[in-house]
């Protein structure tokens, strides 16, 4: 089975060019290492930079987008496969199903929510897929300080905090995440397996 990594990133570019540059670097590096990219399906922001770079390096890119967004200007029409699902819940489930690991780049509330969902489900024993956090330009520095505060206040276990693979350099982060990939990762609880009925269409 081809290895794929879901990359959580933004529809915005951010205010520093390093965000776009490192998103593109992640896409290119994944392609060069023979790892497919799964992402939110948009053609702009750091999402677009990620997909464009992966495609330019000969990579395989799958976008997963909601039905509501698929009819407008949002979808990237040049990727290998665009999967349209009913809503954001089905989107996250499908991205989980398609991937053996996850990387979060700088992004907004949606990116952080996606990160926290896979992080929480890992801590609950629902999967053992590695999770990486790219701390470009110190973007997640304060979030990481807050996780330390959660540990010190007794609301987060150190083991849970330490599930995150963190790096400021894209290549170093990929080294950590790919080294942690298991031959196969499955849902620990069959009840959490995403339903295929959430997949509405595939656009080549």
C-alpha positions in Angstrom: 0.0 0.0 0.0 1.3 3.4 -0.9 2.3 5.6 2.0 0.3 8.8 2.4 0.5 11.7 4.8 -2.4 14.0 5.5 -1.2 17.6 5.7 -3.3 20.1 7.6 -2.7 23.6 6.4 -4.4 26.9 5.6 -6.5 28.5 2.9 -4.5 31.7 3.7 -0.9 32.4 2.9 0.0 34.1 6.2 1.9 37.3 6.6 5.4 35.9 6.3 6.7 34.3 3.0 8.3 31.5 5.0 4.8 29.9 5.5 4.3 29.4 1.8 7.9 28.4 1.2 7.9 25.7 3.9 4.5 24.4 2.8 5.9 24.0 -0.7 9.0 22.4 0.8 6.9 19.8 2.6 5.0 19.0 -0.6 8.2 18.6 -2.6 9.9 16.5 0.0 7.0 14.1 0.4 6.9 13.6 -3.4 10.7 13.0 -3.5 10.4 10.4 -0.8 7.6 8.6 -2.6 4.9 9.6 -0.1 1.5 10.7 -1.3 -0.1 13.9 -0.1 -3.7 14.0 1.3 -4.9 17.5 2.0 -8.0 19.8 2.0 -8.3 20.1 -1.7 -8.0 23.9 -2.2 -5.9 25.5 -4.9 -4.8 28.6 -2.9 -3.1 29.5 0.4 -0.6 27.2 1.9 -2.8 24.3 0.7 -2.2 25.4 -2.9 1.5 25.8 -2.3 1.8 22.3 -0.8 -0.1 20.7 -3.7 1.6 22.5 -6.5 5.1 21.7 -5.2 4.2 18.0 -4.7 2.8 17.8 -8.2 5.9 19.6 -9.7 8.1 17.0 -8.0 6.1 14.1 -9.5 4.1 13.3 -6.4 0.6 11.9 -6.0 -1.9 14.3 -4.4 -5.4 13.6 -3.2 -7.7 16.5 -2.1 -10.7 16.0 0.1 -13.2 18.8 -0.1 -16.8 19.3 1.1 -19.7 19.4 -1.3 -20.4 23.0 -0.4 -16.9 24.1 -1.4 -16.5 21.9 -4.5 -18.7 24.0 -6.8 -16.8 27.3 -6.4 -13.3 28.5 -7.0 -11.9 26.5 -4.1 -10.9 23.1 -5.6 -7.5 22.5 -7.1 -8.3 21.1 -10.5 -4.8 19.9 -11.3 -4.4 17.3 -8.6 -4.4 13.5 -9.2 -7.7 13.0 -7.4 -10.4 15.2 -5.8 -12.8 13.5 -3.5 -16.0 15.3 -2.6 -17.7 14.5 0.7 -20.8 15.6 2.5 -19.4 17.8 5.2 -16.4 18.6 7.3 -16.9 15.6 9.6 -16.8 13.3 6.6 -13.8 15.2 5.3 -11.8 14.6 8.4 -12.8 10.9 8.5 -11.8 10.4 4.9 -8.5 12.1 5.3 -7.8 9.9 8.3 -8.8 6.8 6.3 -6.5 7.6 3.4 -3.4 8.4 5.5 -0.8 6.6 7.6 0.3 9.8 9.4 -0.3 13.5 9.8 1.5 16.8 9.6 0.2 20.1 10.7 1.6 23.3 9.2 0.8 26.8 10.4 -2.9 27.5 9.8 -6.1 28.8 11.4 -8.7 27.4 13.6 -9.6 24.6 11.2 -6.0 23.4 11.1 -5.7 23.4 14.9 -9.0 21.6 15.2 -7.8 18.9 12.8 -4.5 18.6 14.7 -6.3 18.3 18.0 -8.7 15.7 16.8 -6.1 13.2 15.5 -3.9 14.0 18.6 -6.8 13.3 21.0 -7.9 10.1 19.2 -4.3 8.8 19.4 -4.2 9.4 23.1 -7.5 7.5 23.4 -5.9 4.5 21.7 -8.0 4.8 18.5 -4.9 4.8 16.3 -1.1 4.8 16.4 -0.4 7.0 13.4 2.4 9.5 13.9 1.6 13.2 14.2 4.0 16.0 13.2 3.9 19.7 13.9 6.0 22.1 11.8 6.8 25.1 13.9 7.6 27.5 11.0 8.8 30.9 12.3 7.9 29.9 15.9 4.2 29.9 14.9 3.2 27.2 17.4 5.6 28.3 20.1 2.8 29.6 22.4 0.6 26.6 21.7 3.5 24.3 22.8 4.0 26.4 25.9 0.3 26.0 26.7 0.5 22.2 26.4 3.3 22.4 28.9 1.0 24.5 31.1 -1.7 21.8 30.7 0.7 19.2 31.9 1.9 21.2 34.9 -1.8 21.9 35.9 -2.6 18.2 35.7 -5.0 18.3 32.7 -2.7 16.7 30.1 -0.4 13.7 30.5 3.2 14.1 29.5 2.8 10.9 27.4 0.0 12.6 25.4 2.0 15.8 24.9 5.0 13.8 23.8 3.0 12.1 21.0 3.7 15.2 18.8 6.8 15.1 16.6 7.9 18.7 16.5 10.5 20.4 14.3 11.2 23.8 12.7 12.8 22.2 9.6 10.6 20.3 7.1 13.2 17.7 6.3 13.8 17.0 10.0 10.1 16.7 10.7 9.6 14.3 7.8 12.4 12.2 9.1 10.7 11.9 12.5 7.2 11.2 11.1 8.3 8.7 8.4 10.5 6.8 10.9 7.5 6.4 13.2 5.2 5.0 10.5 4.0 1.5 11.3 3.6 -1.1 8.4 -0.1 -0.8 8.9 -2.3 1.4 11.1 -5.9 0.6 11.8 -8.7 2.1 13.9 -8.6 0.6 17.4 -12.4 0.7 17.5 -14.4 -0.5 14.4 -17.2 1.9 15.4 -14.9 4.8 14.6 -14.2 3.6 11.0 -15.4 6.3 8.5 -18.3 5.2 6.4 -17.7 4.9 2.7 -21.1 6.5 2.1 -19.5 9.8 3.0 -17.6 9.7 -0.3 -19.9 11.3 -2.9 -17.6 11.6 -6.0 -14.1 11.4 -7.4 -13.0 13.9 -9.9 -9.9 13.1 -11.9 
